[in-house]
């Protein structure tokens, strides 16, 4: 069984059955600005910077993949191929890193979006953080 190129299934970011607000003023350019701004902030952050700068060795392809992820999640655009949960499970990410990540993400989306669109990004990011914390292996410094 092969996936249709039109099918975009991202379990970490799927809309709940009761529905949620959709982004109204977000474009691919908005997402590019958010991703670039956010990762610039992460790389400079005293807590997150050392992790990102150690793990990500080639930033342009990484940023392109993250942009594609958010385009799929927010705009429902095809082009993302990846498994974000699995990609992060092997990283030693303690709970305080998720809080720092969400704090920086919130500041970034609020400075690049309308309040309604920032809320959409925060809903998806919060869901991702919760899933990743819940799935993190116990004993590696992470976990719920």
Buried (B, 14 or more C-beta within 10 A) or exposed (E): EEEEEEEBEBEBBEBEEEEEEEBEEBEBEBBBBBBBBBBEBBBEBEBBEEBBEEEBEEEEEBBEBBBBBBBBBBBEBBBBEEEBBEEBBEBEBBBEBBEBBBBBBBBBBBEBBBEEBBBBBBBBBBBBBEBBBEBBEEEEEBBE
